[in-house]
Amino acid sequence: MSYYFSKVLLLTFDQVLTRTVAGSKEGFGVLTEINIQETITPFPPKN
C-alpha cells in the first residue's frame, strides 16, 4: 500500500517557488538550493 498527499495548484512554477520560500521563512527556512541542470551533467559521449 502507498499513501501520499497531492495538491493541484493553479499557479506557475515561479509563483509556487516564491510562495514556498516566503512561507518557509516562518519557522523552517530554506537550507540550500540545488540547480539540477548545473549539478547533473550528462555522461561524456562514447567514441
PyMOL Python script that loads the backbone (N, CA, C, O; Angstrom):
from pymol import cmd

cmd.read_pdbstr("""\
ATOM      1  N   MET A   1       0.837  -1.196   0.000  1.00  0.00           N
ATOM      2  CA  MET A   1       0.000   0.000   0.000  1.00  0.00           C
ATOM      3  C   MET A   1       0.870   1.243   0.000  1.00  0.00           C
ATOM      4  O   MET A   1       1.928   1.278   0.628  1.00  0.00           O
ATOM      5  N   SER A   2       0.417   2.245  -0.701  1.00  0.00           N
ATOM      6  CA  SER A   2       1.115   3.525  -0.731  1.00  0.00           C
ATOM      7  C   SER A   2       0.162   4.626  -0.305  1.00  0.00           C
ATOM      8  O   SER A   2      -1.012   4.639  -0.673  1.00  0.00           O
ATOM      9  N   TYR A   3       0.685   5.528   0.460  1.00  0.00           N
ATOM     10  CA  TYR A   3      -0.082   6.694   0.867  1.00  0.00           C
ATOM     11  C   TYR A   3       0.695   7.933   0.473  1.00  0.00           C
ATOM     12  O   TYR A   3       1.918   7.965   0.604  1.00  0.00           O
ATOM     13  N   TYR A   4       0.016   8.931   0.003  1.00  0.00           N
ATOM     14  CA  TYR A   4       0.676  10.176  -0.337  1.00  0.00           C
ATOM     15  C   TYR A   4      -0.326  11.313  -0.320  1.00  0.00           C
ATOM     16  O   TYR A   4      -1.538  11.100  -0.364  1.00  0.00           O
ATOM     17  N   PHE A   5       0.193  12.497  -0.258  1.00  0.00           N
ATOM     18  CA  PHE A   5      -0.605  13.705  -0.332  1.00  0.00           C
ATOM     19  C   PHE A   5      -0.307  14.380  -1.658  1.00  0.00           C
ATOM     20  O   PHE A   5       0.839  14.390  -2.109  1.00  0.00           O
ATOM     21  N   SER A   6      -1.308  14.931  -2.271  1.00  0.00           N
ATOM     22  CA  SER A   6      -1.075  15.685  -3.501  1.00  0.00           C
ATOM     23  C   SER A   6      -1.937  16.937  -3.487  1.00  0.00           C
ATOM     24  O   SER A   6      -2.961  17.003  -2.806  1.00  0.00           O
ATOM     25  N   LYS A   7      -1.506  17.909  -4.239  1.00  0.00           N
ATOM     26  CA  LYS A   7      -2.226  19.177  -4.324  1.00  0.00           C
ATOM     27  C   LYS A   7      -2.016  19.737  -5.716  1.00  0.00           C
ATOM     28  O   LYS A   7      -0.879  19.862  -6.171  1.00  0.00           O
ATOM     29  N   VAL A   8      -3.091  20.071  -6.389  1.00  0.00           N
ATOM     30  CA  VAL A   8      -3.014  20.689  -7.702  1.00  0.00           C
ATOM     31  C   VAL A   8      -3.079  22.192  -7.504  1.00  0.00           C
ATOM     32  O   VAL A   8      -4.021  22.704  -6.899  1.00  0.00           O
ATOM     33  N   LEU A   9      -2.085  22.895  -8.012  1.00  0.00           N
ATOM     34  CA  LEU A   9      -2.017  24.344  -7.866  1.00  0.00           C
ATOM     35  C   LEU A   9      -2.222  25.000  -9.222  1.00  0.00           C
ATOM     36  O   LEU A   9      -1.655  24.566 -10.225  1.00  0.00           O
ATOM     37  N   LEU A  10      -3.017  26.023  -9.245  1.00  0.00           N
ATOM     38  CA  LEU A  10      -3.256  26.759 -10.485  1.00  0.00           C
ATOM     39  C   LEU A  10      -2.343  27.977 -10.531  1.00  0.00           C
ATOM     40  O   LEU A  10      -2.787  29.109 -10.722  1.00  0.00           O
ATOM     41  N   LEU A  11      -1.060  27.709 -10.351  1.00  0.00           N
ATOM     42  CA  LEU A  11      -0.034  28.752 -10.351  1.00  0.00           C
ATOM     43  C   LEU A  11       1.115  28.295 -11.232  1.00  0.00           C
ATOM     44  O   LEU A  11       1.233  27.113 -11.555  1.00  0.00           O
ATOM     45  N   THR A  12       1.953  29.234 -11.612  1.00  0.00           N
ATOM     46  CA  THR A  12       3.165  28.868 -12.344  1.00  0.00           C
ATOM     47  C   THR A  12       4.194  28.330 -11.354  1.00  0.00           C
ATOM     48  O   THR A  12       4.059  28.503 -10.143  1.00  0.00           O
ATOM     49  N   PHE A  13       5.213  27.682 -11.883  1.00  0.00           N
ATOM     50  CA  PHE A  13       6.268  27.156 -11.023  1.00  0.00           C
ATOM     51  C   PHE A  13       6.940  28.275 -10.235  1.00  0.00           C
ATOM     52  O   PHE A  13       7.214  28.124  -9.045  1.00  0.00           O
ATOM     53  N   ASP A  14       7.206  29.409 -10.907  1.00  0.00           N
ATOM     54  CA  ASP A  14       7.864  30.534 -10.226  1.00  0.00           C
ATOM     55  C   ASP A  14       7.006  31.090  -9.102  1.00  0.00           C
ATOM     56  O   ASP A  14       7.536  31.470  -8.058  1.00  0.00           O
ATOM     57  N   GLN A  15       5.689  31.146  -9.291  1.00  0.00           N
ATOM     58  CA  GLN A  15       4.802  31.628  -8.237  1.00  0.00           C
ATOM     59  C   GLN A  15       4.822  30.672  -7.040  1.00  0.00           C
ATOM     60  O   GLN A  15       4.872  31.111  -5.891  1.00  0.00           O
ATOM     61  N   VAL A  16       4.784  29.381  -7.312  1.00  0.00           N
ATOM     62  CA  VAL A  16       4.825  28.389  -6.234  1.00  0.00           C
ATOM     63  C   VAL A  16       6.151  28.474  -5.489  1.00  0.00           C
ATOM     64  O   VAL A  16       6.181  28.419  -4.260  1.00  0.00           O
ATOM     65  N   LEU A  17       7.237  28.606  -6.228  1.00  0.00           N
ATOM     66  CA  LEU A  17       8.559  28.703  -5.610  1.00  0.00           C
ATOM     67  C   LEU A  17       8.648  29.922  -4.702  1.00  0.00           C
ATOM     68  O   LEU A  17       9.132  29.820  -3.574  1.00  0.00           O
ATOM     69  N   THR A  18       8.187  31.069  -5.180  1.00  0.00           N
ATOM     70  CA  THR A  18       8.211  32.297  -4.388  1.00  0.00           C
ATOM     71  C   THR A  18       7.391  32.146  -3.115  1.00  0.00           C
ATOM     72  O   THR A  18       7.842  32.530  -2.037  1.00  0.00           O
ATOM     73  N   ARG A  19       6.203  31.594  -3.232  1.00  0.00           N
ATOM     74  CA  ARG A  19       5.337  31.413  -2.052  1.00  0.00           C
ATOM     75  C   ARG A  19       5.916  30.390  -1.084  1.00  0.00           C
ATOM     76  O   ARG A  19       5.805  30.556   0.131  1.00  0.00           O
ATOM     77  N   THR A  20       6.525  29.345  -1.604  1.00  0.00           N
ATOM     78  CA  THR A  20       7.099  28.313  -0.739  1.00  0.00           C
ATOM     79  C   THR A  20       8.270  28.866   0.063  1.00  0.00           C
ATOM     80  O   THR A  20       8.357  28.641   1.270  1.00  0.00           O
ATOM     81  N   VAL A  21       9.165  29.585  -0.598  1.00  0.00           N
ATOM     82  CA  VAL A  21      10.318  30.162   0.093  1.00  0.00           C
ATOM     83  C   VAL A  21       9.860  31.186   1.117  1.00  0.00           C
ATOM     84  O   VAL A  21      10.369  31.206   2.238  1.00  0.00           O
ATOM     85  N   ALA A  22       8.906  32.040   0.752  1.00  0.00           N
ATOM     86  CA  ALA A  22       8.404  33.051   1.690  1.00  0.00           C
ATOM     87  C   ALA A  22       7.719  32.386   2.884  1.00  0.00           C
ATOM     88  O   ALA A  22       7.900  32.824   4.021  1.00  0.00           O
ATOM     89  N   GLY A  23       6.950  31.353   2.643  1.00  0.00           N
ATOM     90  CA  GLY A  23       6.249  30.658   3.726  1.00  0.00           C
ATOM     91  C   GLY A  23       7.180  29.876   4.620  1.00  0.00           C
ATOM     92  O   GLY A  23       6.922  29.739   5.816  1.00  0.00           O
ATOM     93  N   SER A  24       8.260  29.360   4.061  1.00  0.00           N
ATOM     94  CA  SER A  24       9.177  28.563   4.870  1.00  0.00           C
ATOM     95  C   SER A  24      10.024  29.426   5.795  1.00  0.00           C
ATOM     96  O   SER A  24      10.632  28.903   6.729  1.00  0.00           O
ATOM     97  N   LYS A  25      10.077  30.717   5.564  1.00  0.00           N
ATOM     98  CA  LYS A  25      10.839  31.606   6.449  1.00  0.00           C
ATOM     99  C   LYS A  25      10.167  31.743   7.799  1.00  0.00           C
ATOM    100  O   LYS A  25      10.776  32.224   8.755  1.00  0.00           O
ATOM    101  N   GLU A  26       8.907  31.321   7.884  1.00  0.00           N
ATOM    102  CA  GLU A  26       8.165  31.383   9.138  1.00  0.00           C
ATOM    103  C   GLU A  26       8.356  30.080   9.906  1.00  0.00           C
ATOM    104  O   GLU A  26       7.387  29.362  10.154  1.00  0.00           O
ATOM    105  N   GLY A  27       9.562  29.773  10.275  1.00  0.00           N
ATOM    106  CA  GLY A  27       9.800  28.589  11.089  1.00  0.00           C
ATOM    107  C   GLY A  27      10.970  27.756  10.633  1.00  0.00           C
ATOM    108  O   GLY A  27      11.931  27.591  11.384  1.00  0.00           O
ATOM    109  N   PHE A  28      10.921  27.222   9.418  1.00  0.00           N
ATOM    110  CA  PHE A  28      11.947  26.282   8.991  1.00  0.00           C
ATOM    111  C   PHE A  28      13.060  26.940   8.191  1.00  0.00           C
ATOM    112  O   PHE A  28      14.234  26.794   8.531  1.00  0.00           O
ATOM    113  N   GLY A  29      12.718  27.644   7.158  1.00  0.00           N
ATOM    114  CA  GLY A  29      13.725  28.266   6.310  1.00  0.00           C
ATOM    115  C   GLY A  29      14.224  27.307   5.234  1.00  0.00           C
ATOM    116  O   GLY A  29      13.992  26.101   5.305  1.00  0.00           O
ATOM    117  N   VAL A  30      14.897  27.849   4.258  1.00  0.00           N
ATOM    118  CA  VAL A  30      15.469  27.065   3.171  1.00  0.00           C
ATOM    119  C   VAL A  30      16.956  26.931   3.436  1.00  0.00           C
ATOM    120  O   VAL A  30      17.668  27.929   3.545  1.00  0.00           O
ATOM    121  N   LEU A  31      17.426  25.691   3.542  1.00  0.00           N
ATOM    122  CA  LEU A  31      18.834  25.472   3.850  1.00  0.00           C
ATOM    123  C   LEU A  31      19.716  25.633   2.626  1.00  0.00           C
ATOM    124  O   LEU A  31      20.809  26.191   2.718  1.00  0.00           O
ATOM    125  N   THR A  32      19.257  25.154   1.488  1.00  0.00           N
ATOM    126  CA  THR A  32      20.066  25.222   0.285  1.00  0.00           C
ATOM    127  C   THR A  32      19.181  25.151  -0.948  1.00  0.00           C
ATOM    128  O   THR A  32      18.041  24.690  -0.890  1.00  0.00           O
ATOM    129  N   GLU A  33      19.716  25.608  -2.040  1.00  0.00           N
ATOM    130  CA  GLU A  33      19.044  25.486  -3.327  1.00  0.00           C
ATOM    131  C   GLU A  33      19.972  24.706  -4.241  1.00  0.00           C
ATOM    132  O   GLU A  33      21.175  24.965  -4.277  1.00  0.00           O
ATOM    133  N   ILE A  34      19.426  23.765  -4.971  1.00  0.00           N
ATOM    134  CA  ILE A  34      20.223  22.947  -5.885  1.00  0.00           C
ATOM    135  C   ILE A  34      19.706  23.158  -7.301  1.00  0.00           C
ATOM    136  O   ILE A  34      18.524  22.961  -7.581  1.00  0.00           O
ATOM    137  N   ASN A  35      20.604  23.558  -8.180  1.00  0.00           N
ATOM    138  CA  ASN A  35      20.270  23.708  -9.586  1.00  0.00           C
ATOM    139  C   ASN A  35      20.598  22.377 -10.263  1.00  0.00           C
ATOM    140  O   ASN A  35      21.766  22.060 -10.491  1.00  0.00           O
ATOM    141  N   ILE A  36      19.569  21.608 -10.577  1.00  0.00           N
ATOM    142  CA  ILE A  36      19.774  20.276 -11.137  1.00  0.00           C
ATOM    143  C   ILE A  36      20.499  20.342 -12.481  1.00  0.00           C
ATOM    144  O   ILE A  36      21.339  19.492 -12.772  1.00  0.00           O
ATOM    145  N   GLN A  37      20.180  21.344 -13.298  1.00  0.00           N
ATOM    146  CA  GLN A  37      20.828  21.465 -14.606  1.00  0.00           C
ATOM    147  C   GLN A  37      22.338  21.639 -14.473  1.00  0.00           C
ATOM    148  O   GLN A  37      23.092  21.118 -15.295  1.00  0.00           O
ATOM    149  N   GLU A  38      22.785  22.358 -13.460  1.00  0.00           N
ATOM    150  CA  GLU A  38      24.212  22.564 -13.251  1.00  0.00           C
ATOM    151  C   GLU A  38      24.858  21.403 -12.500  1.00  0.00           C
ATOM    152  O   GLU A  38      26.038  21.115 -12.700  1.00  0.00           O
ATOM    153  N   THR A  39      24.092  20.735 -11.637  1.00  0.00           N
ATOM    154  CA  THR A  39      24.637  19.688 -10.786  1.00  0.00           C
ATOM    155  C   THR A  39      24.836  18.381 -11.540  1.00  0.00           C
ATOM    156  O   THR A  39      25.885  17.746 -11.426  1.00  0.00           O
ATOM    157  N   ILE A  40      23.840  17.984 -12.302  1.00  0.00           N
ATOM    158  CA  ILE A  40      23.905  16.710 -13.017  1.00  0.00           C
ATOM    159  C   ILE A  40      24.323  16.979 -14.455  1.00  0.00           C
ATOM    160  O   ILE A  40      23.596  17.606 -15.227  1.00  0.00           O
ATOM    161  N   THR A  41      25.494  16.498 -14.792  1.00  0.00           N
ATOM    162  CA  THR A  41      25.981  16.671 -16.152  1.00  0.00           C
ATOM    163  C   THR A  41      25.820  15.356 -16.899  1.00  0.00           C
ATOM    164  O   THR A  41      25.937  14.287 -16.299  1.00  0.00           O
ATOM    165  N   PRO A  42      25.557  15.418 -18.186  1.00  0.00           N
ATOM    166  CA  PRO A  42      25.415  14.167 -18.937  1.00  0.00           C
ATOM    167  C   PRO A  42      26.750  13.434 -19.043  1.00  0.00           C
ATOM    168  O   PRO A  42      27.816  14.040 -18.941  1.00  0.00           O
ATOM    169  N   PHE A  43      26.674  12.146 -19.244  1.00  0.00           N
ATOM    170  CA  PHE A  43      27.882  11.354 -19.426  1.00  0.00           C
ATOM    171  C   PHE A  43      28.595  11.823 -20.693  1.00  0.00           C
ATOM    172  O   PHE A  43      27.949  12.237 -21.655  1.00  0.00           O
ATOM    173  N   PRO A  44      29.926  11.757 -20.691  1.00  0.00           N
ATOM    174  CA  PRO A  44      30.647  12.134 -21.906  1.00  0.00           C
ATOM    175  C   PRO A  44      30.288  11.185 -23.052  1.00  0.00           C
ATOM    176  O   PRO A  44      30.043  10.001 -22.819  1.00  0.00           O
ATOM    177  N   PRO A  45      30.256  11.684 -24.262  1.00  0.00           N
ATOM    178  CA  PRO A  45      29.903  10.805 -25.379  1.00  0.00           C
ATOM    179  C   PRO A  45      30.953   9.709 -25.583  1.00  0.00           C
ATOM    180  O   PRO A  45      32.149   9.915 -25.380  1.00  0.00           O
ATOM    181  N   LYS A  46      30.461   8.546 -25.990  1.00  0.00           N
ATOM    182  CA  LYS A  46      31.372   7.431 -26.263  1.00  0.00           C
ATOM    183  C   LYS A  46      32.004   7.613 -27.625  1.00  0.00           C
ATOM    184  O   LYS A  46      31.340   8.032 -28.573  1.00  0.00           O
ATOM    185  N   ASN A  47      33.284   7.298 -27.727  1.00  0.00           N
ATOM    186  CA  ASN A  47      33.999   7.430 -29.005  1.00  0.00           C
ATOM    187  C   ASN A  47      33.764   6.230 -29.883  1.00  0.00           C
ATOM    188  O   ASN A  47      34.286   6.166 -30.995  1.00  0.00           O
TER     189      ASN A  47
END
""", "prot")
cmd.dss("prot")
cmd.show_as("cartoon", "prot")
cmd.util.cbc("prot")
cmd.orient("prot")
